[in-house]
Amino acid sequence: MKIVFTPESVEDFVRLRGIIESKNPEATKRIANSLLEGIKKLKQFPYIGVEVTIAPNPEILRDLILGNYIVRYLVLDKTINILRMWHQKEDRNGL
């Protein structure tokens, strides 16, 4: 499986790093690496995330929960598309 990041997910990652850096600079690299390592695990275990039950196709649209962060992704034949990332306390309506 190949992992593909959408432009929105890249923007989310940069935004999250900025938020973490402003609150706890020492944690920025550790949390960023933790997110990326969790995402890498999807190559071997693409269905470890929780189904997004409100989606028309919940078996392929999933949320990977990594600590306080959520990574929404789509599982296709040979790719995993990382769609969005956010902190659990964020208002997702703005995303």
Secondary structure, DSSP 8 states (H G I E B T S, - for coil): -EEEE-HHHHHHHHHHHHHHHHH-GGGHHHHHHHHHHHHHGGGT-TT-SEE-TTSSSTTTEEEEEETTEEEEEEE-SSEEEEEEEEETTS-GGG-
